[in-house]
Amino acid sequence: MNRNLLAVLPLAALLLTSGIATRAVAHGDEPHGDHDAAHGGFVMMYQDLHFEVTAVAGGGVQLYFTDAARSELPAATVSDVAVEIESAGKPIETVAMGISAGGDFWEGASSPLTDSDAIVRVGFLYAGKPLLLDVPASSLLQADTAPAADAAAPAAGHDGH
């Protein structure tokens, strides 16, 4: 997908009006209770799909998927993944995404993410429906430098829980 994300996926999906959850304190063993970032990224969800966006320290973006109970899902769970990085004063960087050799996540090479004010725009199709969201680079940079055991960020609310 080489076209501008805004031209391909509807902006309405950006809001994910059913709710977005960040790394959150678990609600016991109930589905959707675990929002720990298994790969050091930023976790969100839509319906029963959890997805984690990570920024690779040397440059690059990765996208992982899990189900409601946080069991890993193959990258092919979604299609048409597109990522852009928008930083003030610079042209938008399009990140060519592809499924990893093991088939377990999407990945793409990019310039190293260093601007905490940048936006990482992620879009994909899930169950035939387009999703588009903006992830503040500051969330990815904080996640990248946070200790692995740190999952005490406050919840932003999520899909009815």
N, C-alpha and C positions, 0 to 999 in steps of 0.2 A: 504494500500500500504506500504509494509515493506521493499521493496528494495531501494537501493540508488537512489535518484532522478536522478542523472546523467545517470544511466543505463536505466531509464524508459522514461524520457522525453528528446527530442532532445535539444541540446545546442542552436541550432539556435533560438528557441523560446525565449531564455534568452534575446536576444537583442530587441525583440518586435520592429522590425525595423520601424513599423508604428508610434512609439513614446510612451514614458511614460510620464505621467504628475504627478507632485507632488502637494502638496497643492498649489493652485494658486489663484490669484485674478480672480474673476468671470468676464465673458464677457457679462454682462447683463443677459437677459433671454434666450439666445440661448442654444441649447443642448450642452452639454460638457462644459458649461461656469462655472459651480460650481464644484470646486475640494476641498471644505472644508472637513476636516476630522471630520465626525460626531461622531466618537468614539475615537478620540484622537490618531489616528494612522497615517499611511502613505498611501495616495491615489494614485492609478495608474489606467490606463485604457487600454483596448484593444477593438478596434472596438467601439461598443456601450455599452460595459460593463465596469463599474467602479468597482474597488475593493479596499478595505481598509484593510491593515494588521495592527494589533495592538499587542503590547506586554503587557500582564497583569503584573502589578507591582509585585505581589507575585509569579509570574511564570505562564507561559502559553502564547499561541498565539491564536488570533481570526482573522477570515477572513469574511468580510461583502461584499455584492454585491448590486449594484444599476444600474439602466439603464442610458441612455444618459441624461435624465432630473433629475437624482439622486433620483428617486423613488426607495424605497427598493425592492429588489428581494429576493425570498426564497433561502436558502442555496443550494437547489437541482438544482439551475440554473447551477451549475458546478458539476463535479464528480471527483472521484479519487484524492482528495486533499491530498497532502503530504508536510510536512514541515521538514526541517533540520536546526539545528543551528550549525554553524562552528566557533569555536574560536581557535586562535593560541595555540598550545601546549596541546590541549584537544581533545579527541575523538569527532567525529561528533555526536551530539545529535539528534536522530530521534524523532519527536513529532507525536504521534498517534492522528490523527485528526478525528473528528466525528461531525455530525450535532447536534446543540444545541437542547434542549428539545422543544423549541418553533419553531424550524425549520427555524429560521431567520439568522443564521450564523454558520460557522464551528468553532470548538474550540478544543484545545488540551493542555494537561498539559506539562509543561517543567520546567527546572530550571529557576530561575529569570534571566532575561537578564540584565547584569551589564557591560559587556565588550563592550565598544563603537566601538571597532575594529571588533567585531563579524559580521558574515553574516547570515541573516535569509533567507534561500533558500525556495521558495514557488513554488509548481507546482500543476497544476490541468488540467482537461479537460473541455473545453468550446466549445459547438457546435461541439463536436467530435474532436476538435483540441487541442493538448497539448500546454500548456504555462509553461514556467519555468523562474523564475527571482530571482535575488539576491537583497535583501533589506539590506542596511547597517544598523546595529543595532543603529548606531548613529542617524539615521533618526527616528527610533522608540523611542529611549530614549529622543530625543529632543521633539518629538510630545507628549510623555507621560508627559513631564514637562512643555510644553508650555501652556500659558493661552488659554482657549477655544476659545476666540475671535480672536486669532492670526492666520490669514490666509494669511498673506502678504508675504509668501515665494515666491521667483521668480519662474515662470513657467519654466519647462524643455521642453516645447513644447508638442503637442499631436496631434494625428491623423487628420492632415489637418486643424487645427484651430489655 
